[in-house]
Amino acid sequence: MTKEQIIYIKEGKNDWCCRIDIKEPSSKGWRMKVTIEELEEGLAELEMEKEKPCPDL
């Protein structure tokens, strides 16, 4: 049995989508598998955009 959960990270006009696969193994408890590399890349880009001066709208 495999469940899929989607977490949306919203930062300003950019929407980051991080897919988390939740699997229930034969052993007790839940096992979560996350693509940390992709999440870190997205957060790194957000940090770079935060450092930029905000344009006047």
C-alpha positions, 0 to 999 in steps of 0.5 A, a space after each residue: 500500500 502506497 500513499 502519496 502526499 503533496 506539500 505546497 510551499 508558497 513564497 510570494 508569486 512562486 509556488 514550490 511543489 514537493 512530492 513526498 512518498 509515504 510507504 507503510 513497510 511490514 515493520 511498525 511505524 511509517 517510512 517517509 521518502 523525501 527527495 531532499 536534494 530537490 527541496 534544498 535546490 528550491 529553497 536555495 533559489 528562494 533564498 537567492 530571490 530574497 536577497 534581491 531588492 524588491 522592485 517597486 510595484 
